[in-house]
Amino acid sequence: MLLVSTGNFIVTFFAVLSIMLVLGVVLGVIGSVLAGWQLDVTMVVAGIVAVGFSVDYLLHLGHVLVEAQESGFLIRRDERLEYAF
């Protein structure tokens, strides 16, 4: 879906990488045996919500980043990123 909405392989790659890192951190913290926590329904739902928010945010951020380039107003990469943020 990211590739379809952005049309850019580089943006899609970094968005998927960011999503995977968020997933790793969320599940790593939630499922931490060292903290003595147990993985219950609440923790799983919290992990799903966190991943869902990260996917939604990165989808919109990548789309605006590509749209800024297509508008022709922002040519430089740092300008597009500032516009997207």
N, C-alpha and C positions, 0 to 999 in steps of 0.2 A: 504494500500500500504506500509505503514511503517513496518508493521509486516511481510509482504512478503519479503521485501528487507533486513530487519535486521535479521529476524528469532529469535528475542529475545523480550520477553514480557516486560521486565524491561525497555529496551531502548525505546521500542515503547510507553510505558506508560509515561515516562518522556518527550519524544518528543511531544506527543499529549498534555500533560500538558503545555509544553512551548508554543506550537502553540495557545492553548486556552488563555494563559496569554497575548501573543502578540496581539491576536485578541481583547481581552478585553481592553488593553491599547490603541490600535489604535482607536478602535471605541469609547472608552471613551473620548479620547482627541478630536477626530474629531467631535463627536456628542455632545460635551459639551455645554450645555445650558448656563452655567455660563460664558463662554467666549463670548457668543453672536453670535456664528457661526451658520450658517444654513447648514444642510446636503444637499449638491447639488451633481451633477453628478461628479464633479472633486474630491470632498472629498470621494465619494464612490469608484471611480477608485483608488485613492491613498490608501484606505484601502485594496482593493483587491490586489493591487501590494505588499503592505507590508506583507500581510498574505501569498501570493504566494512565496515571497522571504524567509520568515521564514520556510515555509514547505520545500522548496527546500534545504535550508541550513541544516536543521535538518535531512532531509533524507540522504544527503551525509555524514553528521557528524556521524549519527548512523551506516551507512553502513561501514564507515572506522573504527569505533570503534569495530565493530564485526569482520571485516576482520583482524584487528591487532591481535585479540585473536586467530583466526583460523590459522594465519601464524606461531604461536608458538614462535615468537621472543620476543613478549612482553607479559609477564605473569601477572604482577601486574596491577591493575586497573588504578593507577595514570600514569603508563607508557603508557598504551593504550590511555588514555585521552590526554596525551601530544602528542603522535603520531598523534591522530586524529585532534587535533588543528593545 
